[in-house]
Amino acid sequence: MRHSGINKLPLLLNLLRGEISIVGSHLFMAAPGKAFSPLDLHEVKPGIISWAHVNDDHGESADAAKSIYRCIKCDLYYVEHYSLSFDMAILFRTILSGSTYS
């Protein structure tokens, strides 16, 4: 499914409904097709790509607690430094790296 991109369809639907943005805080999947961010309480929309994503800190390591801590730390940095130019820089870095959200 990942190779075909079908797993991204729920994210696209959430994006079209305005529940998430292209750039935002890190996404955690609560259930298939249902995304949330630990910063939801701060009214920050999660994004398909995030500061944690471009820094290769997307919650994937042997020590899950440390990974989640790093993701949240990146999210807090994102919220503190939020601007259109920062979003554009994150988007640009994602495009240059050729990475995709998985």
FIGUNU-74899 format. One record per residue: residue in three letters; z, x, y negated of N, C-alpha, C, O, CB in turn. Coordinates in steps of 0.02 Angstrom, whole numbers, plus 50000, padded with zeros to 5 digits. Atoms other than C-alpha are relative to their C-alpha. Glycine has a CB too. Layout:
ALAZXYZXYZXYZXYZXY ...
//
This chain:
MET500005004050060500005000050000500005004349937499665002649888500604995450000 ARG499974995950061500415013949876499325002949982499145003349924500505005750009 HIS500654996950014498695021949895499524995049969499104996949928499705002950064 SER500455005150027497825005549855500234997449932499844994349896499944994250049 GLY499745002450063498955001649707500264992950002500484990349951499485000649948 ILE499775006949994499424984549773500744999449983500974994349957499884997350071 ASN499285000150015501264989149755500134999649924500704998049904500345006150029 LYS499925000350073500984989749565499874993049973500014991749914499535005049967 LEU500175006750023500424971549555500604996349970500534993349916499714996050057 PRO499435003450032502184964449525500185003049932500384999349887500615000550046 LEU499874997050065502414977049384499514997549947499704996149891499975007750005 LEU500515002550046500784971449304500164992949980500094991149921499305000550033 LEU499825007050016501324953249316500604999849953500614995849906500154996150065 ASN499414999750044503014957549237499795002449930500064999949880500545004850029 LEU500254997550064502084967049099499654994449962499774993449902499515005950011 LEU500365005550032500944952249063500464994449977500324991149927499484997250048 ARG499515005150020502444940449055500465002549944500854998649916500424997950060 GLY499594997250053503274952148929500705001950021501135003149979500054995249944 GLU499344998249975504764956149041500135007549999500705009749996500094997450070 ILE499964992750003504404974849039499475002449951499024998649931499915003250070 SER500514997150044503414986448927499675005950035499885007850090500325002249932 ILE500334994249970502245000848962500465006049998500555009450049499335001649963 VAL499514994650007503505013548896500674996949984500724992549942499795005249944 GLY499345002850011505355009948904500525003850039500425009650057500024992750017 SER499484996849960506945013648998499775000050073499294996650092500684996349992 HIS500194999149930506865018449182500064993550039500544989750030500435005450032 LEU499995006049958506455004649305500375001350066500265006450098499294997650015 PHE499715000149933507535001349456499794993550031499814988349998500805000849998 MET500225006249968506914988749582500594996650033500904999350079499455001550052 ALA499455003949972508214975449619499774996450062500144995750111500284994949948 ALA500315003649944507064965949736499255000749991499035002449936500234992450004 PRO500734999450009505194965849769499764995949940499874989849937499644997750064 GLY500285003350059504354961849604500504998749945500324996149892499704993650020 LYS499495001250051506004960949508500285006749977500645010050014500574995450027 ALA499784993650027506344975949397500574999049951500614993849918499425003749966 PHE499475000250050507884979649294500165007149979499975011950012500634996550028 SER499784993650025508614993749193500754999649990501014994349973499635001949935 PRO499295000250015510434998749178500144998849926500704997349907500335006650022 LEU499915001250072510154996948991499824992949980499784991449921499585004949961 ASP500175006950016509684978449004500524996849954500354992749912499944995950065 LEU499475002950041511364974348925499915002149927500204998949883500685002250025 HIS500114997650068510784984048771499344997349972499104999749920499995007649999 GLU500625003250021509214973248756499425005049993499025004449947500114996549934 VAL500554995349997508054987748796499584998250060499834998150117500265007550003 LYS500435001849944506574982748900499875006150044499755011550018499334997049975 PRO500224994549957506244993349052499255001049992498904996449971500194998650075 GLY500714998650007504555001649055499715002450065500065004850110499895005149946 ILE500344997549941503265006049185500075007650002500165010550056499244998049999 ILE499864992850004503435024049125500605001049954500734996949910499385004049975 SER499394998850039505005031649050500075007449986499705011650012500624997350038 TRP499844993150014505725047548979500225003650064500055009450075500555000649946 ALA499804997149935506515050549150499395001450043499375006450078500494995250037 HIS500614999249959504805048349231499625006349980499425010150024499554993949992 VAL500384994150021503955061649125500405006550009500115012050008499794999449928 ASN499584994249987505425073349156500155000950075500605004750093500654999549961 ASP499924999749927505295070949346500714998450022500965001350070499815006850025 ASP499335002249981507005062649351499974992550014500254988649976500525001649943 HIS500025007249988506625046049431500384997950062500144993950102499294997950007 GLY499555002549949508045044149552499845002050071500064998650117500034992949996 GLU500194998049933507315053449699500275006950016499975011949999499234999950008 SER499724993749978508445066849769500504998750056500664992950070500335003949942 ALA499525000749945509655070149910500664997149974501004993450011500135006850034 ASP499395002650029511105066149793499834994249953499684995249894500395005549962 ALA500205005950038510745048349735500414999049938500144997149886500044993950044 ALA499575001050058512235047549618499805004649942499785002449885500735001250018 LYS500214995350053511665063149523499334997949971499224998349911499955007250028 SER500665002150023509885056649514500054994049953499734993849901499554998350059 ILE499925005950042510425039849444500335002049934500144999549881500424994750036 TYR499684997550060511565048849321499495003249953499495001949893500565005150018 ARG500514996750041510095059549261499524994849970499324995449912499605005150043 CYS500435005250026509005043949244500334996349942500014995249890499824995050055 ILE499655003650053510315034849141500085004549938500025002149882500694997750025 LYS499954995350055510575050449035499335000349961499335000449900500195007150026 CYS500665000250032508695050749000499894993549963499614993449908499445001150052 ASP500075006550033508735032148960500394999749935500154997149885500224994450047 LEU499594999950061510145034548835499675004349946499685002549888500705002550016 TYR500364995850047509165048648754499414996149971499284996449911499755006550035 TYR500575004050022507655037048746500224994949947499904994249895499674996450060 VAL499755005150046508665023348660500205003249933500055000449880500594996250030 GLU499784996750062509425035548534499425002649959499475003049898500475005750018 HIS500574996950035507725043048490499394995549999498834997849985499835006650032 TYR500565004549996506645027548507499594999949936499874999349881500244993050017 SER500475000850055505115027148395499314999250030499205000750089500035006149950 LEU500685000749976503285023148410499715006850018499355007450067499564996549947 SER500274993349985502875041648403500305002850065499955006250102500165004849941 PHE499704997749937504105045248545499674996450059499524999550110500774998650000 ASP500365003649947503295031448650499315002950011499095003750068499954992549981 MET500674997249994501585038748613500025006950034499595008650074499675000649930 ALA499924993449969502195056248662500124999250075499845003050115500585003949967 ILE499875001249928502865049448828499364997850034499205000250089500564994650009 LEU500635002449971501235040248860499505005750006499165006450057499714994449957 PHE500464994350000500215055748814500175005050056499735007450091500005003449932 ARG499784995449947501255066948930499854997250069499675001050114500755001549993 THR500155003249936501035054449071499255000650016499075002350072500214992750000 ILE500734999649990499145054149048499805007250015499395008350061499634997449938 LEU500174992949988499035073249038500215002450068499865006450100500325004349947 SER499764997649934500065075649195499644996650057499664998950114500754998750006 GLY500355003749948499025062949289500474996750049500264994650103499545004750038 SER499525003149955500605055949365499984992549995499754989649945500705002549985 THR499955007249999500875038049414500714998150019501065002050052499494996850048 TYR499335002449981502455028049432499974997850072499534993950092500234994149954 SER500005001949929502885026249615500644996750019500734994850077499875005950045 
//
